[in-house]
Amino acid sequence: MAVPTKEQIEARRKELIRTIALANDELSRLDNWIHTGESLFDLKSSQDTVARPRYREARRLSRLAQYAEAVLKRSGPLHVNELVERMRREGWVSTGDSRKDGKNVHSSLTPNRRFKNLGRNVWAFAANTEERTVVRS
């Protein structure tokens, strides 16, 4: 094994110092990401190393859904445009843009099992549709 020269040692030393500086920069960015992630995710305990997201309670109904439920219980199935108009009359604070409001209603009611999309953006309160199905049978 050959002994390196002084120039080779100095060159390798400079290369390692550059590598360490780059690694320190990356380490600081990673620490910032970890800090941000901890603020977004709730860790169950300090022993738990896997970050888990916090979710809303499933039973909690949004204000939009409460207005939609009240309107659909009284009126039965409605197209989203008519639903938005009636919700506004009930006091629901909307954006004022019918297209955005229709999208907000659609995105809020779609995952909620209490509401049913009957097709062509006609919405019904699920309990109302079940009662009507039983009556028709």
C-alpha positions in Angstrom: 0.0 0.0 0.0 1.5 3.3 -1.1 1.6 6.3 1.3 -0.3 9.3 -0.1 1.5 12.5 -0.8 0.9 15.7 1.1 -1.0 17.2 -1.9 -3.3 14.1 -2.0 -4.0 14.4 1.7 -4.9 18.1 1.4 -7.1 17.5 -1.6 -8.9 14.7 0.2 -9.3 16.9 3.3 -10.8 19.7 1.2 -13.2 17.3 -0.5 -14.3 15.9 2.9 -14.8 19.4 4.3 -17.1 20.3 1.3 -19.0 17.0 1.7 -19.5 17.7 5.4 -20.8 21.3 4.7 -23.3 20.0 2.1 -24.4 17.3 4.6 -24.9 19.9 7.3 -27.1 21.9 5.0 -29.1 18.9 4.1 -29.4 17.9 7.7 -30.7 21.3 8.6 -33.4 21.0 5.9 -34.4 17.6 7.1 -34.7 18.9 10.7 -37.0 21.6 9.4 -39.1 19.0 7.6 -39.3 16.9 10.8 -40.3 20.0 12.8 -43.0 20.8 10.3 -44.2 17.2 10.2 -44.5 17.1 14.0 -46.7 20.2 13.9 -49.0 18.6 11.3 -49.2 15.1 12.8 -50.1 14.0 16.2 -47.7 11.5 17.7 -49.4 9.1 20.1 -46.4 9.0 22.4 -42.8 9.9 22.5 -42.0 6.2 22.0 -44.1 6.0 18.8 -41.8 6.9 15.9 -44.5 6.7 13.2 -46.4 9.9 12.6 -50.1 9.5 12.3 -52.5 12.2 11.0 -55.2 13.7 13.1 -58.7 13.3 11.8 -62.0 15.0 12.6 -64.5 13.0 14.5 -66.6 11.0 12.0 -69.9 11.8 13.7 -69.3 15.6 13.7 -71.4 17.2 11.0 -70.1 20.4 9.2 -72.3 23.5 9.1 -72.8 23.0 5.4 -74.0 19.5 5.9 -76.4 20.7 8.7 -78.0 23.2 6.3 -78.2 20.6 3.5 -79.8 18.1 5.9 -82.4 20.6 7.1 -83.3 21.6 3.5 -83.4 18.0 2.1 -85.4 16.7 5.0 -88.2 19.3 4.3 -88.1 19.3 0.5 -86.9 15.9 -0.6 -84.3 15.4 -3.4 -83.0 18.6 -5.0 -80.5 19.5 -7.7 -77.4 21.0 -6.3 -78.2 24.5 -7.7 -81.6 24.5 -6.0 -80.1 23.1 -2.9 -77.5 25.9 -2.7 -80.2 28.6 -3.2 -82.4 27.1 -0.5 -79.4 26.8 1.9 -78.6 30.5 1.3 -82.2 31.4 2.1 -81.9 29.4 5.4 -78.8 31.5 6.4 -75.9 29.5 5.1 -73.0 31.9 4.4 -71.7 31.0 0.9 -69.1 32.4 -1.3 -71.7 34.0 -3.6 -70.3 32.2 -6.6 -72.8 29.5 -7.6 -70.2 27.3 -9.3 -67.9 27.3 -6.2 -70.8 26.8 -3.9 -72.0 23.9 -5.9 -68.5 22.3 -5.8 -68.3 22.9 -2.0 -71.7 21.2 -1.5 -70.7 18.3 -3.7 -67.4 17.8 -2.0 -68.9 18.0 1.5 -71.8 15.7 0.8 -70.1 13.0 -1.3 -68.1 11.3 1.5 -71.0 11.7 4.0 -73.2 8.6 4.1 -76.1 10.7 5.4 -76.6 12.0 1.8 -77.1 10.2 -1.4 -76.4 11.4 -4.9 -79.3 10.2 -7.0 -77.5 11.0 -10.3 -77.1 14.2 -12.3 -76.1 16.1 -9.1 -79.5 15.5 -7.5 -79.0 15.1 -3.8 -81.3 13.5 -1.2 -81.0 12.9 2.5 -80.4 9.2 2.9 -83.0 8.6 5.5 -85.6 10.1 3.2 -84.7 7.8 0.3 -84.8 4.7 2.5 -88.3 5.6 3.8 -89.5 6.2 0.2 -88.0 2.9 -0.9 -89.8 1.0 1.8 -93.1 2.7 1.1 -92.9 1.8 -2.7 -92.1 -1.8 -2.0 
